[in-house]
Amino acid sequence: MKTIVLLRHGESVWNKENRFTGWTDVPLSEKGIQKAREAGRALVKYADRLSDEEVIKVNIPSGIPLVYELSDDLKPMRNYYLGDQESVKKAAEAVAEQSKAK
């Protein structure tokens, strides 16, 4: 079995200003939030072989590692988020609300 961990990230406010962030936790810009959402969905779409209609319903929270366990031929066997599952659920719901606001 193989394991891969995905973590969503996008352009931060400091990236936009061309500033070095180092170990400083800087919030994402609006563009960063959108790009991170798109990148996360694209990876999950590919790994889980989702249609365009199915992937739109996927709400991947920022900053919470998504773990995929893969078979030896790299087919997804299961996936899950690391951390407190209630916090993960709330974060995914917040992403869903952001999508509705657009």
ABEGO torsion letter per residue (X at the ends): XBBBBBBBBBBBAAAAAGBBAEABBBBBBAAAAAAAAAAAAAAAAAAAGBBAAAAAABBBBBGBBBBBBBBAAGBBABBBBBEBAAAAAAAAAAAAAAAAAX
